C-alpha cells in the first residue's frame, strides 16, 4: 500500500540525532503551522510523556529523575529514550473521500504500516496490529503479544503531529515504571529483544526510504542528517585551550556574532585526509571533518579571491564613532570580528554591540571568541549601550552576545534591560537581537521575547551535516526550535548561514527550507573566513553567482521574505533594510 495521494509534494526527511523532548515538540509546532511535509527522525534522552487521556495511576513512583512531560497527542503515558527511533510525520492529510475532516483511522493505519513494512525488511515478519489496541505488535494473535512500536498522533486542520516510537535496542526496564499506553497486561519488546541485530542507522535508512515511497514524491529523497557519532572532547585545538594558532589575514574573527548552540555530538577519530590543510589543522579536527564528509580544504595562507576584498575607508566620522566605543568601554562586533562592512554599516546608522561580556562558555569550530571563565555582567552596560546608540546617532542597533551558560537565564535579562534602556533614551531606534539558545529554556527565552525586539535573530550557522563539526556545543533541532518559539511569540525572525565549510549547494537550500518551514522571515548567507589555523578550514571560496542563486531560490521558490546573500554578507549586514523588507 503506497499512499501517494496522502500528502502530495516532496517529503523532507531529517535525521536530527538526540533531541530533548521540549525542543522536538516546539519544532513540530513550528512545522505544523506550515504547509510542508516532513518526517523528523530522532532519539530522545530518557523521558516519559503523557497523552491527553493519560490516567495518573499509570505513572508509578519509580520514575526517579526522569522527567514526565505533557504532550498534546492522543493515547496514554509512554517512554522515550536512547535506542528508540522516534518518528514525527508532519503531513497534509486529506479528508475522507477527498473532503471534510481528515480520516484519522486511515492515517494511523498508514503510520502503523510504515513500521510493519520496516520490520519486515529486518526479517521480523510476525508483526501486525492487535485488535482494539494501537501500535505495532509482535505475534499479535498469539497468547503472548508484545508491543514493539507505540503510535500516537494528533490531527488538526488537515495536518498531522506526533507519530511513532519504535524500540530498536532500547533499555526496556524503563517501561517497568509505567503502564505503557495504559495497557497493563501486555509486554513491551524491541528488535534487540526479538533477536534482531539492527543498528539505528540501518533502521533510519530503511524507514526513510519507505516513508518517501509512501508519503513523498522526491527523486532522489530530500534527506538531511546530522553527524551520527560523537565525543564531547572532540573539539578544535583552540576550543581545547591550546592557544590561538596562526592568524588568518586581517579579519580576526568574521563570525564572533554567531556563537550559539546546545548539546554536542562529534565523530570518532579517523586517519587525517591528505587533501585537508596541514598548516595547524589537528589530527582530531581532521577526523571530525572527515566524519562530516569534508575531505578538502584551503591552506590558511591561500589568497582570497578579488570578490572578498574590501577597501578600508577610515575617515573622520569612523574615528569619531570608534572613540565613542572606547569612552564607554563597549565592544562592537563590527570591530571585534574585523567585519569588512563596518564602514558601510556605521555610515548607514547601524552598529552591532556585544553584551554580557566578551568571554563565551562555548567554543565553536569557526569562532575566535574568548573562552576563558566569564566575568560577572556589567550592571552599567545597558545604559552605556543606550548612550552609545544616542551619541552615534544610530537608526538601528543590533545586540548580540557570547553564550553565557554560567548564568541561570543564559544572559536573557541583559538583552531585556538593554532593549529597554535604548528605547527609553532613543525611542525611534530599531533594535535587533542576535541571541544564543539559552539552552532552550522557555522561561529565559520569554524574557527576551517579552521585550519585543524589532527582529529576533538566532543563527543556525551551517547545514545539518556540518552542525557538530562546526558547532560542537550546538543542536540543529534546538536552533530551529528557538526560532519557532520566537515566531509563535509574534516576532520577526532571522537566521544566518555561513558557507564555504564543506556544505553542498543543495544542502544550503535544504537549510533555508527548514528555516522557512518554521516561519522564518529573514536569512543571511555569507562566506566563511578561517580565523586561525586551529579552526575549521575554508573548504572553498563560494562564487558571487551561487550567492545570487540562493537569494533567488530563497525568496522566489521558498517564499522567505528577505534573503541577504553575498560573499561579504554577515549576520547584521543591511540589518535595517532586511527588517523593513520583512515587515512589508
C-alpha positions in Angstrom: 0.0 0.0 0.0 1.5 3.4 -1.1 -0.5 6.5 -0.1 0.7 8.8 -2.9 -2.5 10.7 -2.6 -2.0 11.2 1.2 0.5 14.0 1.1 1.2 15.3 -2.4 4.5 17.1 -2.9 8.1 16.3 -1.6 8.7 14.8 1.8 11.6 16.3 3.7 13.2 13.6 5.8 15.5 14.9 8.6 17.6 12.7 11.0 18.2 15.0 14.0 20.1 12.8 16.4 19.3 13.0 20.1 16.8 15.9 20.8 15.3 17.0 24.0 11.6 16.4 24.0 10.5 20.0 24.5 12.7 21.1 21.6 11.2 18.4 19.4 7.7 19.4 20.4 8.3 23.1 19.6 9.9 22.2 16.3 6.8 20.1 15.4 4.6 23.0 16.3 6.5 25.3 14.0 6.4 23.0 11.0 2.8 22.0 11.8 1.8 25.7 11.1 3.3 25.4 7.6 2.1 23.5 4.5 5.3 21.5 4.2 5.6 17.7 4.5 8.3 16.5 6.9 9.3 13.3 8.6 11.5 14.1 11.6 13.5 11.1 12.8 15.4 11.2 16.2 16.1 9.8 19.6 15.1 11.4 22.9 17.0 11.4 26.1 15.1 9.5 28.9 11.6 11.0 29.2 8.1 9.9 30.0 5.3 11.7 28.0 1.6 11.9 28.9 -1.1 12.0 26.2 -4.4 13.9 26.7 -6.1 10.8 28.1 -3.4 9.6 30.5 -4.6 8.1 33.7 -2.2 9.3 36.5 -2.4 5.9 38.1 -0.4 4.6 35.1 2.7 6.5 36.2 4.5 4.7 39.0 6.6 6.1 41.8 9.8 4.7 40.3 10.3 7.3 37.5 13.0 8.9 39.6 14.8 11.9 37.9 13.4 11.1 34.5 11.1 14.0 33.5 7.4 13.5 32.9 6.1 15.9 30.2 2.6 16.5 28.9 2.2 16.2 25.1 -0.8 17.3 23.0 -1.3 13.9 21.4 -3.7 11.0 21.9 -3.0 8.0 24.0 -1.7 7.4 27.5 1.7 7.5 29.1 4.8 6.1 27.3 8.5 6.2 27.5 11.2 7.6 25.1 14.9 7.1 25.4 18.2 6.2 23.7 17.9 3.2 21.3 14.3 4.0 20.4 13.7 5.5 17.0 11.0 8.3 17.2 9.3 9.4 14.0 7.2 12.6 13.7 5.4 12.8 10.4 4.1 16.4 9.8 1.9 15.9 6.8 -1.0 17.3 4.9 -3.7 14.6 5.5 -6.7 14.7 3.2 -10.3 14.3 4.4 -12.5 11.3 3.9 -13.1 10.8 0.2 -11.1 14.0 -0.5 -13.0 16.4 1.6 -14.1 17.2 5.2 -12.2 16.1 8.3 -9.1 14.1 8.0 -9.5 10.4 8.1 -7.8 9.6 11.4 -8.3 5.8 11.1 -6.7 5.6 7.7 -3.8 7.8 8.7 -3.0 5.8 11.8 -3.1 2.7 9.7 -0.7 4.3 7.3 1.8 5.1 10.1 1.5 1.6 11.5 2.0 0.0 8.1 5.2 2.0 7.6 6.6 0.5 10.8 5.3 -3.0 9.8 7.0 -2.8 6.4 10.2 -1.6 8.0 10.3 -4.5 10.5 9.7 -7.0 7.6 12.9 -5.6 5.9 14.8 -6.8 9.0 13.3 -10.3 9.0 10.6 -9.7 11.6 7.5 -10.8 9.8 5.3 -12.0 12.7 4.1 -8.4 13.3 0.9 -6.6 12.9 -2.0 -4.9 14.6 -3.7 -6.1 17.8 -7.5 -5.7 17.6 -8.7 -2.8 19.7 -5.2 -1.6 20.7 -3.0 0.9 18.9 0.6 0.4 17.8 2.5 -2.4 16.2 2.8 -5.8 17.8 4.9 -8.9 17.6 2.9 -12.1 17.4 -0.3 -10.1 17.8 -2.7 -13.1 17.5 -0.8 -15.3 20.0 -1.2 -15.8 23.7 1.9 -13.6 24.2 1.5 -10.4 22.0 4.4 -7.9 22.6 4.3 -4.2 21.6 7.3 -3.1 19.6 6.2 0.3 18.5 3.8 2.9 20.0 1.7 5.1 17.8 0.1 8.3 19.0 -0.9 11.1 16.6 -2.8 14.4 16.6 -4.7 15.6 13.5 -6.0 19.2 13.2 -6.9 21.3 10.2 -5.7 18.6 7.9 -2.2 18.4 9.4 -0.6 15.7 11.5 1.7 15.8 14.5 3.5 13.2 16.7 3.8 9.7 15.3 5.6 6.5 16.3 8.3 5.2 18.7 10.0 2.0 17.5 12.1 0.1 20.1 15.4 -0.8 18.3 17.8 -1.6 21.1 16.0 0.3 23.9 16.6 -0.4 27.7 13.2 -1.9 28.3 13.5 -1.6 32.1 12.3 2.0 31.9 8.9 0.7 30.8 8.6 -1.0 34.2 7.9 2.3 35.9 4.7 3.0 34.0 1.7 1.2 32.4 2.8 1.7 28.8 0.0 3.2 26.8 -2.4 2.2 29.6 -2.1 -1.5 28.7 -1.3 -3.4 31.9 -1.5 -7.0 30.7 0.8 -6.8 27.6 4.6 -6.9 27.3 6.9 -4.4 25.6 9.7 -5.6 23.3 12.3 -4.4 20.9 14.2 -5.6 17.8 17.1 -6.5 20.0 14.9 -8.4 22.4 13.4 -10.3 19.5 16.9 -11.4 18.4 17.3 -9.0 15.5 20.7 -7.3 15.3 19.9 -4.0 13.8 21.8 -0.7 14.3 19.9 2.6 14.5 21.3 4.0 11.3 20.1 1.0 9.2 16.6 1.3 10.7 16.6 5.0 9.9 17.8 4.4 6.3 15.1 1.8 5.8 12.2 3.8 7.3 13.2 7.0 5.5 13.2 5.2 2.1 9.8 3.5 2.8 8.3 6.8 4.1 9.3 8.6 0.9 7.7 5.8 -1.2 4.5 6.1 0.9 4.1 9.8 1.5 6.6 11.6 -0.8 7.4 12.3 -4.3 11.1 13.2 -4.2 13.7 11.6 -6.6 16.2 11.4 -5.0 14.8 11.6 -1.5 15.1 15.0 0.2 17.0 13.9 3.3 19.5 15.7 5.6 21.3 14.1 8.6 23.3 15.5 11.5 26.5 13.6 12.2 25.9 10.2 13.8 28.6 9.6 16.4 30.2 11.9 19.0 32.6 12.6 21.7 32.4 15.8 23.7 36.2 16.2 23.9 36.4 16.2 20.1 36.9 20.0 19.7 39.4 22.0 17.8 42.8 22.9 19.4 41.6 26.4 20.1 38.5 25.2 21.7 40.5 22.9 24.0 42.6 25.9 25.2 45.7 25.1 23.1 46.3 28.6 22.0 45.3 30.8 19.1 47.2 29.2 16.3 48.4 31.1 13.2 46.2 34.1 12.5 44.3 34.4 9.2 44.9 37.7 7.4 43.4 40.9 8.8 39.9 39.5 9.8 40.5 38.3 13.4 37.1 36.7 13.7 34.5 37.2 11.0 31.9 35.2 12.8 32.1 36.1 16.5 28.5 37.3 16.3 27.2 33.8 15.7 28.2 31.8 18.8 25.1 29.8 19.6 24.2 26.2 20.4 23.0 23.3 22.6 24.2 19.7 23.3 27.0 18.3 21.3 27.9 15.4 19.1 31.2 14.8 17.3 32.8 11.9 15.4 35.3 9.2 16.3 38.9 9.5 15.4 39.7 8.8 11.7 43.0 9.0 9.8 43.7 12.5 8.5 42.8 13.2 4.9 45.7 14.0 2.7 43.5 16.7 0.9 42.9 18.7 4.1 45.3 21.5 5.2 48.3 20.6 7.2 49.0 24.2 8.4 48.0 23.6 12.0 44.8 21.6 11.5 44.9 19.0 14.2 44.5 15.3 13.5 41.4 15.3 15.7 39.9 18.2 13.8 40.7 16.5 10.5 38.9 13.4 11.9 35.8 15.4 12.6 35.9 17.0 9.2 36.3 13.6 7.6 33.4 12.1 9.5 31.3 15.0 8.3 32.3 14.3 4.8 34.6 17.3 4.4 37.8 15.9 2.7 39.3 19.0 1.1 40.2 22.5 2.3 42.4 25.5 1.6 45.7 26.4 3.3 45.3 29.3 5.6 47.8 31.3 3.5 45.7 30.9 0.4 44.9 34.3 -1.1 41.3 35.4 -1.1 39.6 36.0 -4.4 39.1 39.5 -5.6 35.4 39.5 -4.6 36.4 39.0 -1.0 38.5 42.2 -0.8 37.2 45.5 0.6 38.9 48.9 0.7 39.2 50.4 4.1 37.5 53.8 4.4 38.6 55.1 7.9 37.5 58.8 7.7 37.0 61.3 10.5 33.4 60.0 11.2 34.6 56.5 11.5 37.3 57.6 14.0 34.8 59.6 16.0 32.4 56.6 16.4 35.3 54.4 17.4 36.2 56.9 20.1 32.7 56.7 21.5 33.1 53.0 21.9 36.3 53.5 23.9 34.9 56.2 26.1 32.1 53.9 27.2 34.1 50.8 27.5 31.9 49.0 25.0 32.6 46.2 22.4 31.1 46.2 18.9 31.1 43.0 17.0 31.9 45.2 14.0 35.4 45.8 15.3 36.0 42.5 17.2 35.1 40.5 14.1 37.2 42.7 11.7 34.0 42.9 9.7 34.6 44.1 6.1 31.3 46.0 6.2 32.0 48.2 9.2 32.4 51.4 7.2 29.2 50.8 5.2 27.1 49.9 8.2 28.3 52.7 10.5 27.8 55.3 7.8 24.3 53.9 7.3 23.4 54.4 11.0 23.7 50.7 12.1 26.1 49.1 14.6 26.3 45.8 16.5 27.1 45.7 20.2 28.2 42.6 22.1 26.7 42.4 25.6 27.1 40.1 28.6 30.9 40.3 28.5 33.5 39.1 26.0 34.0 35.5 27.2 31.9 32.7 25.9 31.1 29.4 27.7 31.0 27.6 24.4 33.7 27.1 21.7 32.6 26.7 18.1 35.0 25.5 15.4 34.7 28.7 13.3 34.7 31.3 16.1 37.6 33.1 17.8 35.7 34.4 20.8 37.5 34.3 24.2 36.6 31.1 26.0 38.2 31.8 29.4 36.0 31.8 32.5 33.4 34.6 32.1 33.3 37.6 34.4 30.1 38.9 36.0 27.9 41.0 33.7 28.5 44.8 34.0 25.3 46.4 35.5 26.2 49.7 33.8 26.3 48.0 30.3 22.6 48.6 29.3 22.9 52.3 30.0 26.2 52.6 28.3 24.9 50.9 25.2 21.9 53.2 25.1 24.2 56.2 25.5 26.4 55.0 22.6 23.4 54.5 20.4 22.4 58.1 21.0 25.9 59.5 20.6 26.5 57.6 17.4 23.1 58.9 16.0 22.1 55.3 15.1 18.9 54.4 13.4 19.2 50.7 14.1 21.1 48.9 16.8 21.9 45.2 16.8 22.6 43.5 20.2 24.4 40.2 20.2 26.1 38.1 23.0 28.5 35.5 23.9 26.9 32.3 25.2 26.5 32.6 29.0 25.6 29.1 30.1 27.0 30.0 33.5 24.1 32.4 34.1 20.7 31.0 35.2 18.9 32.8 32.3 21.7 32.4 29.8 22.1 36.2 29.7 18.4 36.9 28.7 17.9 39.7 31.2 20.8 41.5 29.8 19.0 41.7 26.4 15.8 42.8 28.0 17.5 45.5 30.1 19.5 46.8 27.1 16.4 46.9 24.8 14.5 48.9 27.5 17.4 51.3 28.0 17.7 52.0 24.3 14.0 52.6 23.8 13.9 54.8 26.9 16.7 57.0 25.7 16.1 56.9 21.9 12.5 55.7 21.3 12.7 55.7 17.5 15.7 53.4 17.1 15.0 49.9 15.8 16.6 47.0 17.8 17.6 43.6 16.6 18.9 40.9 18.9 21.1 38.0 18.0 20.7 35.6 20.8 22.2 32.3 22.0 19.7 29.4 22.6 19.6 29.9 26.4 19.7 26.1 26.5 16.2 26.1 25.0 14.8 27.2 28.4 11.3 28.7 27.6 11.3 30.9 30.7 14.7 32.5 29.7 13.7 32.9 26.1 10.4 34.6 27.1 12.3 37.3 28.9 13.8 38.3 25.6 10.6 37.7 23.6 8.6 39.8 26.0 10.9 42.8 25.5 9.6 42.8 21.9 12.8 43.4 19.8 12.1 44.5 16.2 13.9 41.4 15.0 14.8 38.2 16.8 17.9 36.6 15.3 19.4 33.2 16.2 21.9 31.7 13.9 21.6 28.2 12.5 25.2 28.8 11.2 25.5 25.8 8.9 23.8 22.8 7.3 22.6 19.8 9.3 25.6 17.6 8.3 28.2 20.1 9.5 26.5 21.2 12.7 28.5 19.1 15.1 31.7 19.7 13.2 31.4 23.5 13.3 29.3 23.9 16.5 30.4 21.2 18.9 28.1 22.6 21.6 25.1 23.1 19.3 22.0 21.4 18.1 20.3 22.0 14.7 16.9 20.9 16.1 17.2 23.3 19.1 18.2 26.2 17.0 15.1 25.6 14.8 13.0 25.2 18.0 14.2 28.6 19.4 13.3 30.3 16.2 9.9 28.6 16.1 9.2 29.8 19.7 10.1 33.3 18.6 7.8 33.2 15.7 5.0 31.8 17.8 5.6 34.8 20.1 4.8 37.1 17.1 8.3 38.3 16.4 10.0 39.0 13.1 12.7 36.2 12.9 16.0 35.9 11.3 18.9 33.4 11.0 22.3 33.2 9.3 24.1 30.5 7.3 27.9 30.5 6.9 29.1 28.8 3.7 32.4 27.5 2.4 32.9 25.0 5.2 32.2 21.9 3.1 28.4 22.1 2.5 26.9 21.5 -0.9 24.7 24.0 -2.8 21.6 21.8 -2.3 22.3 21.5 1.5 22.0 25.3 1.8 18.7 25.1 0.0 17.5 22.4 2.4 18.5 24.5 5.4 16.6 27.5 4.0 13.6 25.3 3.5 13.8 24.1 7.1 14.0 27.7 8.3 11.1 28.7 6.2 9.1 25.7 7.4 9.1 27.1 11.0 8.0 30.5 9.7 11.4 32.4 9.5 11.3 35.8 7.8 15.0 36.7 7.0 18.1 34.7 6.1 21.6 36.0 5.6 24.2 33.9 3.8 27.9 34.8 3.7 31.4 33.3 3.1 33.3 31.7 6.0 36.7 33.1 6.8 39.0 31.0 8.9 40.2 32.9 12.0 43.3 30.8 12.8 45.0 27.5 11.8 43.3 25.7 14.7 39.9 26.4 13.4 37.8 24.7 10.6 39.5 25.2 7.3 37.8 27.1 4.4 36.7 24.3 2.1 36.3 26.6 -0.9 35.5 30.2 -2.0 31.9 30.4 -3.0 31.2 32.4 -6.1 29.0 35.5 -6.3 26.8 33.7 -8.8 26.0 31.0 -6.2 25.1 33.6 -3.6 22.8 35.3 -6.1 21.1 32.0 -6.9 20.5 31.2 -3.2 18.8 34.6 -2.9 16.6 33.9 -5.8 15.6 30.4 -4.6 15.0 31.6 -1.0 12.7 34.5 -2.0 11.1 33.2 -5.2 10.8 29.5 -4.6 10.7 29.1 -0.8 8.9 32.3 0.0 11.3 33.8 2.5 10.6 37.5 2.9 14.2 38.6 2.6 17.5 36.9 1.8 20.7 38.8 2.1 23.3 36.7 0.3 26.7 37.7 -0.9 30.4 36.8 -0.2 30.8 39.6 2.3 27.4 39.3 4.0 27.5 38.9 7.8 24.6 38.3 10.1 24.0 42.0 10.8 24.7 43.3 7.3 22.0 45.6 6.0 20.0 44.7 9.1 17.8 47.8 8.9 16.9 47.2 5.3 16.2 43.5 5.9 13.9 44.3 8.9 12.0 46.8 6.8 11.6 44.3 3.9 10.3 41.6 6.2 7.6 43.9 7.6 6.2 45.0 4.2 
